Amino acid sequence: MPNAGPQGPYRKSLAIKHLDGEPLTRHDIQYDVLYYLFSSTEAVFTDPFPTIHGGPAGTKVTFRDLYVNALAHSSKCSKVTKDKLLETPEFGVEFSKISLLSNVGRINTTMAFFPEMRTALRTYHPVPSLQKTDGNLQDAPRIKNILKSCFTPNELSNPPFTPADVLARSRSGEVPATSIVNMMFVFAGHAAVIAQTHFAAQTGHDLLDFFCPVNISSESRARAILWLCYHYLEAPSHNPFDDDFSRSHPGKVPELVILAEDEVALENVDPADEKEWGEKMSAERKVFMANKDKEALAAEDGAEPASRSKPGKGRGRGGKAKTATTPRKRASTSKLGKLERSSPSLQAFVEDGLSSKDAFFMVMNTDPLQDSENEEESEENTRLDLLLRLRIINRLRGKAPTPEPEHVPLDPVPFTFTRTH
């Protein structure tokens, strides 16, 4: 049955697949397409919110300002992130570019962009071209949560889910017909329909291909995306992104320029400083993971990890020593962090003085998949989560840990937990 949500009935797997620690290059993210989109100077889009420059709702803005402001007005955007988006334009563009890639499915929900990510369900990837400021790109699940809550005030209860829905709204005078973020969800979910309707027959590509390495110039891809956004959001009598081709072929995007192989190689080239920084961060990640593995082994052996046993080595800013706290108090301030660690969760809790009952309650009431939207990843993550819970239950009942079974059913038989004294 087709998906009724904003992703629509069409799903195409185009997520970047890289090993942990491997950088996302300009070629991977098609940086030049993002550059042309966010450097467009045509202030022709109607902003449904008060603008980032202080203008009232309804002001005409560029694609960049429209997208940044949509993220800033998401109900899931934290105050810290919102302030950073609005007060630091460079970070606003970087965060918006990585968000747009997640918006269309190029970045999946297993990716994180800071090297200290501990959970085994995420992979770290430096993005040298989009991490030039001191802002935090966070991770893909948090970005996806922000995106899923980007709606205009008029569509909170009934956002449009298809291109036809969007056009009907804009043609009835509701401009913009939806948020730019939801517009991109609609495009991604109906990429084949958009291609059939608006692309020349000989193109051989759909809209999602524009965010992947193809032999179409980055500038013409960006112009086509801008044309589509304006066509659907504004219901125009004319389109400011038209060219001679689109004017002579009504309803078609501007000409998509096909490049020769040597011309393709000239786009999305990583400068030397970005390559160096990516390699540096990959090396830093390897060191972090090696230290984490040592801590996990020490925990399994019952030894106190060196990073936790040395007095005066606080983990706060400036490395200042922390005042002594009781085990339970220390545990209560780090529960969420503990749940993300790949070392045995129950043992980590007990080491911090948390009772078996508390540990059981925390694990059984925490959903590690709440941010995941990829069906294949969800099934595997569910299996791992169920296995972890089974092991915890066995430990609480005094049984020895059992080896990992080949398969854990997705619908386990309900159990009853009996507290022992």
ZISULFEN-V388511 format. One line per field, one symbol per residue. ss: DSSP state (h for helix, s for strand, l for the rest). phi: phi as a letter, one per 20 degrees, with the letter a starting at -180 (. if undefined). A space follows every 50 residues. Layout:
BEGIN
ss->???
phi->???
END
This chain:
BEGIN
ss->lllllllllllllllllllllllllhhhhlhhhhhhhhllllllssllll lllllllllsslhhhhhhhhhhllllllhhhhhhhhhlhhhhhhhhhhhh hhhlllllllssllllllllllsslllhhhllllllllshhhhhhhhlll llllllllllllhhhhhhhhhllllllllhhhhhhhhhhlhhhhhhhhll llllllhhhhhllllslhhhhhhhhhhhhhhhhhlllllllllhhhhhll lllllllsllhhhhlllllllhhhhhhhhhhhhhhhhhhhhhhhhhhhhh lllllhhhhlllllllhhhlllllllhhhhhhllhhhhhlllllhhhhhh hllllhhhhhhhhhllllllllllhhhhhhhhhhhhhhhhhhhhhhllll lllllllllllllllllllll
phi->.ffeeffmedccecffdcfgnffeeffgelgfffgffedfdfeceeefdg ffdnffgnffcfggfffgffffeffeeffffgfffeecgffgffffffff ffgdnfdeeeecccfefdffecdebfcgfdcedefdfmcfffffffffde cfgecgebffdcgffffffffeoecffaffffgfgfgffcffffffedef gefmcdffffddfcedgfffffffffffffgefdleebdfefcgfffecg ndfggeeedfgffffeelefffffffffffffffffffffffffffffff enefggfdeefmdfeffmmffeffcfgfffffecfffffefefgffffff genefgffffffffddefdfeeceffffffffffffffffffffffenef geffffbdffcffgcdedfdd
END
